[in-house]
Amino acid sequence: MWKGRDILDILDFTREELDGLFRETMGFEEGRKEGSEALKNGLMSLAFFEPSTRTRMSFEAAMMRLGGKVMDLGEMKASSVTKGENLADTVKMLDFYSDVIVIRHWLEGASRFAADVCTHPVINAGEGMKNHPTQTMIDLYEIQREFGKIDGLTIAVVGDIRHARASASLLLGLSLFDVKKIYLIAPEPLRVRSEVKDRLNAAKVGFEERDSLLGVVENADVLYVTRVQKERYSDLGEYERVKNSYIINDDVVKKMKPDSIILHPLPRVDELGVTVDKYRQARYFEQARRGLHVRMAILESILGG
Ligand code: NCD
């Protein structure tokens, strides 16, 4: 479907292409599909310059479930990155050894730079504060699975909208659909950045910035929550001031519509209470579980027959 293609930015894809991916993902979710021969001989390399649990492990699981193999650059202190090797030289080696390179980096543009250096496809597994295309594919797939559609829904994005690449990337992804309305709930220091806002305006997406959940949780179909991104703060005092701006707890869930859902890219810290897990609205673990199938469909699309 996307043979040989890099996955760098959700806006490199059309909604028709995403619909196609969702159909492929369903095949894996329902056990109707399995990896093609090309995958069985495939080797994927992982280069994570920032911590990760779900993204790294689910890419690894996806490749192995498809019959392929995986190698991991590992912790930076175990590789020549500590000796001062530059990114181009590091990824060039991975390009020699493997068929696809999955990269996570703190620097915006790192994956596009890697893609320029590599002959094999590069997948951006989250970089800087803007792009996390495969997480967005997972988020959109989960919404599609829960509601049977994305168009016409009211989506509230809550938390560190300024620094969380998962929410920025989701907003870019939602701009490809005809949602009814997007609420951006964040205190002043965590508000959406202008580059994301500009895209929403250009795509004529109806959105509203608010600093309170009041009047929004009652109407939202999807509440998308992110953690305050501690690692982006040079001033930890500033982090302490904003870290508990919004806490999704039982009281908040009780105000939500019965058929609404709560999503979170995870990991969660204090912004989403563990007591919320028992409600039917809590769909973040299902979102993470289905993430495996989405990543299988992505790998099959770019490496398959
Ligand atoms: C996110 C990330 O790294 O951007 N995690 C993920 O990929 N599921 C979210 C986060 O760290 O808050």
Residues whose N, C-alpha, C, O or C-beta is under 5 A from the ligand:
A	BS01	NCD	R54 T55 G126 R165 A166 R227 P265 L266 P267
